[in-house]
Amino acid sequence: MKINWGTGIVIAFVAFISFILFFVIRMTTSHNANHDLVTEEYYKAELGYQKEIDAEQNALNFNEQIQLKKSPKGLLVIFPEGFDNTNVSGIVSLYRPSNKHLDFNFPISLSNSHLLIPDKRLLDGRWDIKITWKHQGKDFLHKESLTF
Protein backbone atom coordinates (compact mmCIF):
# COMPACT_ATOMS: atom_id res chain seq x y z
CA MET A 1 0.00 0.00 0.00
CA LYS A 2 1.27 3.40 -1.00
CA ILE A 3 0.66 6.53 1.10
CA ASN A 4 0.36 9.76 -0.86
CA TRP A 5 1.21 13.21 0.54
CA GLY A 6 -2.42 14.07 1.40
CA THR A 7 -2.79 10.97 3.57
CA GLY A 8 0.57 11.75 5.23
CA ILE A 9 -0.61 15.27 6.18
CA VAL A 10 -3.85 13.90 7.68
CA ILE A 11 -1.89 11.28 9.67
CA ALA A 12 0.52 13.99 10.90
CA PHE A 13 -2.41 16.21 12.03
CA VAL A 14 -4.13 13.33 13.81
CA ALA A 15 -0.87 12.34 15.55
CA PHE A 16 -0.21 15.95 16.64
CA ILE A 17 -3.77 16.46 17.95
CA SER A 18 -3.58 13.13 19.81
CA PHE A 19 -0.25 14.17 21.34
CA ILE A 20 -1.66 17.51 22.56
CA LEU A 21 -4.87 15.92 23.90
CA PHE A 22 -2.84 13.31 25.79
CA PHE A 23 -0.91 16.02 27.67
CA VAL A 24 -4.00 18.16 28.31
CA ILE A 25 -5.87 15.21 29.82
CA ARG A 26 -2.81 14.11 31.78
CA MET A 27 -2.21 17.57 33.30
CA THR A 28 -5.86 18.13 34.26
CA THR A 29 -6.19 14.77 36.01
CA SER A 30 -2.73 14.62 37.59
CA HIS A 31 -2.43 15.39 41.31
CA ASN A 32 1.25 16.27 40.94
CA ALA A 33 0.34 19.58 39.31
CA ASN A 34 -2.06 20.64 42.07
CA HIS A 35 -1.23 24.23 43.05
CA ASP A 36 -3.10 25.87 45.88
CA LEU A 37 -4.06 29.52 46.08
CA VAL A 38 -2.50 31.71 48.75
CA THR A 39 -5.98 32.61 49.91
CA GLU A 40 -9.35 31.38 48.74
CA GLU A 41 -10.96 34.83 48.84
CA TYR A 42 -8.24 36.98 47.30
CA TYR A 43 -10.63 39.72 46.11
CA LYS A 44 -11.87 40.24 49.66
CA ALA A 45 -8.28 40.22 50.95
CA GLU A 46 -7.30 42.83 48.34
CA LEU A 47 -9.78 45.34 49.79
CA GLY A 48 -7.92 45.42 53.12
CA TYR A 49 -4.48 45.74 51.54
CA GLN A 50 -4.02 49.44 52.45
CA LYS A 51 -4.43 48.57 56.14
CA GLU A 52 -1.74 45.93 55.67
CA ILE A 53 0.61 48.48 54.06
CA ASP A 54 0.03 50.92 56.93
CA ALA A 55 0.65 48.22 59.55
CA GLU A 56 3.87 47.18 57.82
CA GLN A 57 5.01 50.81 57.73
CA ASN A 58 4.26 51.13 61.47
CA ALA A 59 6.56 48.17 62.14
CA LEU A 60 9.30 49.65 59.96
CA ASN A 61 9.05 53.03 61.69
CA PHE A 62 9.59 51.43 65.10
CA ASN A 63 13.15 51.59 66.48
CA GLU A 64 13.75 47.83 66.48
CA GLN A 65 12.42 45.06 64.26
CA ILE A 66 11.11 41.61 65.12
CA GLN A 67 13.78 38.93 64.87
CA LEU A 68 13.22 35.31 63.88
CA LYS A 69 15.78 32.77 65.10
CA LYS A 70 15.93 29.02 64.67
CA SER A 71 16.55 27.10 67.87
CA PRO A 72 16.62 23.38 68.69
CA LYS A 73 13.16 23.73 70.28
CA GLY A 74 11.60 25.51 67.28
CA LEU A 75 11.29 28.99 65.84
CA LEU A 76 11.87 31.86 68.25
CA VAL A 77 10.05 35.13 67.53
CA ILE A 78 11.76 37.93 69.45
CA PHE A 79 9.75 41.13 69.88
CA PRO A 80 11.49 44.50 70.32
CA GLU A 81 12.15 45.70 73.87
CA GLY A 82 9.87 48.75 73.50
CA PHE A 83 6.66 46.70 73.66
CA ASP A 84 4.83 46.04 76.91
CA ASN A 85 4.41 42.27 76.76
CA THR A 86 0.99 42.23 78.42
CA ASN A 87 -0.52 44.65 75.88
CA VAL A 88 0.55 42.77 72.74
CA SER A 89 -2.08 40.66 70.98
CA GLY A 90 -2.10 39.18 67.51
CA ILE A 91 -1.44 36.16 65.33
CA VAL A 92 1.58 34.52 63.75
CA SER A 93 0.49 32.98 60.42
CA LEU A 94 2.74 30.37 58.88
CA TYR A 95 2.06 29.65 55.22
CA ARG A 96 3.59 26.73 53.36
CA PRO A 97 3.58 27.45 49.59
CA SER A 98 3.93 23.78 48.65
CA ASN A 99 1.03 22.43 50.73
CA LYS A 100 -1.91 24.36 52.16
CA HIS A 101 -2.65 21.58 54.64
CA LEU A 102 0.51 22.50 56.58
CA ASP A 103 -0.56 26.15 57.07
CA PHE A 104 -1.42 27.19 60.61
CA ASN A 105 -1.96 30.22 62.82
CA PHE A 106 -0.37 30.67 66.22
CA PRO A 107 -1.85 33.20 68.68
CA ILE A 108 0.52 35.67 70.30
CA SER A 109 0.58 35.42 74.07
CA LEU A 110 3.72 36.86 75.58
CA SER A 111 5.05 36.41 79.08
CA ASN A 112 8.41 37.88 78.09
CA SER A 113 9.73 39.45 74.90
CA HIS A 114 9.79 36.23 72.84
CA LEU A 115 7.40 33.60 71.50
CA LEU A 116 8.38 30.01 70.71
CA ILE A 117 6.73 28.10 67.86
CA PRO A 118 7.35 24.37 68.53
CA ASP A 119 9.64 22.43 66.21
CA LYS A 120 7.09 19.61 65.78
CA ARG A 121 4.79 21.94 63.78
CA LEU A 122 7.51 23.06 61.36
CA LEU A 123 8.58 20.66 58.64
CA ASP A 124 11.74 21.25 56.65
CA GLY A 125 11.27 23.58 53.70
CA ARG A 126 10.18 27.11 52.88
CA TRP A 127 7.75 28.98 55.13
CA ASP A 128 6.24 32.43 54.64
CA ILE A 129 5.68 34.02 58.04
CA LYS A 130 3.27 36.89 58.63
CA ILE A 131 3.15 38.36 62.14
CA THR A 132 0.28 40.75 62.82
CA TRP A 133 0.00 42.33 66.24
CA LYS A 134 -1.67 45.21 67.97
CA HIS A 135 -0.07 47.33 70.67
CA GLN A 136 -1.68 50.39 72.27
CA GLY A 137 -4.35 50.58 69.55
CA LYS A 138 -1.81 50.56 66.71
CA ASP A 139 -1.52 47.74 64.16
CA PHE A 140 1.85 46.27 63.18
CA LEU A 141 2.86 43.73 60.54
CA HIS A 142 6.06 41.83 59.81
CA LYS A 143 6.49 39.51 56.81
CA GLU A 144 9.40 37.21 56.19
CA SER A 145 10.24 34.03 54.27
CA LEU A 146 12.63 31.48 55.66
CA THR A 147 13.77 27.94 55.05
CA PHE A 148 13.52 25.75 58.11
BELJO-V642239 format. One record per residue. N is the residue number from 1. PSI is psi in degrees with one decimal (NA if undefined). Layout:
((N/PSI) (N/PSI))
This chain:
((1/135.3) (2/134.4) (3/123.4) (4/178.1) (5/-30.5) (6/-44.0) (7/-37.2) (8/-40.2) (9/-42.9) (10/-42.8) (11/-40.9) (12/-43.1) (13/-44.5) (14/-41.7) (15/-42.3) (16/-45.4) (17/-39.3) (18/-40.7) (19/-46.8) (20/-45.6) (21/-37.7) (22/-47.7) (23/-33.3) (24/-46.7) (25/-40.0) (26/-41.4) (27/-32.0) (28/-24.0) (29/-9.6) (30/136.3) (31/-10.1) (32/-25.4) (33/27.4) (34/110.5) (35/128.5) (36/151.8) (37/155.0) (38/-43.2) (39/144.5) (40/-38.0) (41/71.1) (42/-24.0) (43/-40.4) (44/-39.1) (45/-31.6) (46/-30.8) (47/-30.7) (48/15.6) (49/-32.4) (50/-37.0) (51/-37.1) (52/-41.2) (53/-43.5) (54/-41.2) (55/-38.7) (56/-37.5) (57/-37.1) (58/-41.2) (59/-37.0) (60/-31.3) (61/-16.0) (62/154.0) (63/-45.1) (64/157.5) (65/159.9) (66/141.7) (67/139.3) (68/125.9) (69/138.3) (70/135.8) (71/166.7) (72/-24.7) (73/-16.2) (74/-149.0) (75/125.4) (76/121.1) (77/113.6) (78/117.1) (79/152.0) (80/156.0) (81/-22.7) (82/-8.7) (83/136.4) (84/117.1) (85/-28.8) (86/-20.6) (87/8.2) (88/125.9) (89/147.0) (90/-161.8) (91/140.5) (92/115.5) (93/124.6) (94/121.0) (95/127.3) (96/108.6) (97/-28.9) (98/-18.2) (99/112.7) (100/-16.7) (101/-14.9) (102/-7.9) (103/143.9) (104/160.2) (105/144.1) (106/118.2) (107/146.2) (108/118.3) (109/108.1) (110/134.5) (111/-25.3) (112/-163.3) (113/7.8) (114/159.6) (115/133.7) (116/124.1) (117/119.1) (118/146.8) (119/-29.3) (120/-21.5) (121/-18.7) (122/111.5) (123/159.7) (124/141.0) (125/-171.2) (126/136.9) (127/136.6) (128/122.1) (129/132.3) (130/114.1) (131/114.9) (132/128.7) (133/160.1) (134/133.6) (135/121.8) (136/43.1) (137/5.8) (138/135.6) (139/142.2) (140/153.2) (141/136.0) (142/128.8) (143/140.5) (144/148.7) (145/138.1) (146/159.4) (147/120.5) (148/NA))
